[in-house]
């Protein structure tokens, strides 16, 4: 009978400790999730970017903003920070050509949707194929200040 009581106490103690540990871990995770300062990025800056499809959207970017182009075939991302010149606009100007990381030539072509600077564009790579590029940018005019997480 004494062995049964001793065994029952050990099981009860082990179960109680396991339950307490589980509760402590859950409480810690729940508290951290509720705290806005402890997001998944742990205080590291993160830029939020939106898909852009026209030259006009590229032209609306201001110095300090960023534009990025990703090739879905090469799995390569190129980021360009917008300066006072308009070199970033060339990424979205119909007829412009630039190099892909694969060694191919990327040509910016119009889709026929929209007119002038508001015409949507695709990026066709001579090696990767048609419409394999995805272009995105920060919110026009916001620069880095609104797109990076900050600690208060």
Secondary structure as the mmCIF struct_conf table of DSSP 4:
data_model
#
loop_
_struct_conf.conf_type_id
_struct_conf.id
_struct_conf.beg_label_comp_id
_struct_conf.beg_label_asym_id
_struct_conf.beg_label_seq_id
_struct_conf.end_label_comp_id
_struct_conf.end_label_asym_id
_struct_conf.end_label_seq_id
HELX_RH_AL_P HELX_RH_AL_P1 UNK A 2 UNK A 34
TURN_TY1_P TURN_TY1_P1 UNK A 36 UNK A 37
BEND BEND1 UNK A 38 UNK A 38
TURN_TY1_P TURN_TY1_P2 UNK A 40 UNK A 43
STRN STRN1 UNK A 50 UNK A 51
STRN STRN2 UNK A 54 UNK A 54
HELX_RH_AL_P HELX_RH_AL_P2 UNK A 55 UNK A 59
TURN_TY1_P TURN_TY1_P3 UNK A 60 UNK A 60
TURN_TY1_P TURN_TY1_P4 UNK A 63 UNK A 64
STRN STRN3 UNK A 66 UNK A 71
TURN_TY1_P TURN_TY1_P5 UNK A 72 UNK A 75
STRN STRN4 UNK A 76 UNK A 81
BEND BEND2 UNK A 84 UNK A 86
HELX_RH_3T_P HELX_RH_3T_P1 UNK A 87 UNK A 92
BEND BEND3 UNK A 93 UNK A 93
TURN_TY1_P TURN_TY1_P6 UNK A 94 UNK A 95
STRN STRN5 UNK A 97 UNK A 99
TURN_TY1_P TURN_TY1_P7 UNK A 101 UNK A 102
BEND BEND4 UNK A 103 UNK A 103
STRN STRN6 UNK A 105 UNK A 110
BEND BEND5 UNK A 112 UNK A 114
HELX_RH_3T_P HELX_RH_3T_P2 UNK A 116 UNK A 118
BEND BEND6 UNK A 119 UNK A 119
STRN STRN7 UNK A 120 UNK A 120
STRN STRN8 UNK A 121 UNK A 125
TURN_TY1_P TURN_TY1_P8 UNK A 126 UNK A 128
STRN STRN9 UNK A 129 UNK A 129
TURN_TY1_P TURN_TY1_P9 UNK A 130 UNK A 131
STRN STRN10 UNK A 133 UNK A 137
HELX_LH_PP_P HELX_LH_PP_P1 UNK A 138 UNK A 139
TURN_TY1_P TURN_TY1_P10 UNK A 140 UNK A 141
TURN_TY1_P TURN_TY1_P11 UNK A 143 UNK A 147
BEND BEND7 UNK A 148 UNK A 148
#
